[in-house]
Amino acid sequence: MQWGWQAHWLAVEDTRTEEGFLLFGREDLEIFHSVSTHGSLDQAVVANTHRRSVFPSAARAEIEAAASDLFRAGLLRPAPGQ
C-alpha cells in the first residue's frame, strides 16, 4: 500500500494492482472512524455537523450518501446480523 495527500483528499493506492489511487475525503474518514469505534454513523453525523456548521439533517444526508458510495465500492459493509 502507498498513501499520500492529493488536494484535500487522502490518496491510497494498492501497489499490487494497477487501478490507481482511491481518494478519501473528510466525510469518508469520519465514517470509518465512527463505524469502527461506535458501530454506527451517528458520530460521523455529529462530526460533520460541527465541522461544516450545518443542520444535523443536512449532515446526515451527506454522511449517508458518502457511506452509500463506500458500500457500493466494497469499502464499507454492514456488521454481521444487521
Secondary structure, DSSP 8 states (H G I E B T S, - for coil): -EEEEETTEEEEE-TTSSS-EEEE-HHHHHHHHHHHHHSSSHHHHHHHHHHHT--HHHHHHHHHHHHHHHHHTTS----TT-
